[in-house]
């Protein structure tokens, strides 16, 4: 079994250019994504909306979620509802 050989640096190695390339690469890796992250509640979107529209309070929905082993705070649920159920 052949082991891969390490690449040799080019004969004319420019350390400053290589550092600039590595820093740009690090910046791209660390760039924060501002797309909305997936919530635990997204898996129960339909059920939570139905419970809320049928009169369940946030605390009651939290208890229902706890019965499904989904741990979430009432404030998180309230924020999620305000984003996902604007006319509820």
C-alpha positions in Angstrom: 0.0 0.0 0.0 1.5 3.3 -1.1 1.4 6.2 1.3 0.8 9.6 -0.2 3.9 11.8 -0.5 3.9 15.2 1.1 3.9 18.1 -1.4 7.0 20.2 -1.5 6.6 24.0 -1.3 7.3 25.8 -4.6 10.9 26.8 -5.1 10.0 30.5 -4.8 8.0 30.5 -1.6 6.4 33.8 -0.7 5.6 33.7 3.0 3.7 37.0 3.0 1.4 35.8 0.2 0.9 32.5 1.9 0.0 34.2 5.2 -2.5 36.5 3.4 -4.0 33.4 1.7 -4.3 31.6 5.0 -5.8 34.6 6.8 -8.4 35.0 4.0 -9.2 31.3 4.4 -9.7 31.7 8.1 -11.9 34.7 7.6 -14.1 32.7 5.2 -14.3 29.8 7.7 -15.3 32.1 10.6 -17.8 34.2 8.6 -21.1 34.0 10.4 -24.1 32.7 8.6 -27.1 34.9 9.1 -29.6 32.5 7.7 -32.2 31.5 10.2 -31.2 28.4 12.2 -33.5 25.5 12.6 -35.4 25.4 15.9 -36.4 22.3 17.8 -40.0 23.6 17.4 -39.8 23.4 13.6 -40.2 19.6 13.9 -43.6 20.2 15.6 -44.7 23.3 13.6 -48.1 22.1 12.6 -49.0 20.6 15.9 -47.9 23.7 17.9 -49.8 26.1 15.6 -52.9 24.0 15.9 -52.7 23.8 19.7 -52.2 27.6 19.9 -55.0 28.4 17.5 -57.3 26.1 19.5 -56.7 28.1 22.7 -53.7 26.4 24.4 -51.5 28.7 26.4 -47.8 28.8 26.0 -47.3 26.9 29.3 -49.7 24.2 28.2 -47.8 23.8 24.9 -44.5 23.6 26.8 -46.0 20.8 28.9 -47.1 19.0 25.8 -43.6 19.3 24.3 -42.1 18.1 27.5 -44.3 14.9 27.2 -42.5 14.4 23.9 -39.1 15.0 25.6 -38.6 18.4 23.9 -37.2 20.8 26.5 -37.9 24.4 25.7 -38.6 27.6 27.7 -42.0 29.4 27.6 -40.2 32.6 26.4 -38.6 30.7 23.5 -42.0 29.3 22.5 -43.6 32.8 22.7 -40.9 34.2 20.4 -41.3 31.3 18.0 -45.1 31.8 18.0 -44.8 35.5 17.2 -42.5 34.7 14.3 -44.5 31.7 12.9 -48.1 32.5 13.8 -48.5 36.2 13.2 -52.4 36.2 13.1 -52.9 33.7 15.9 
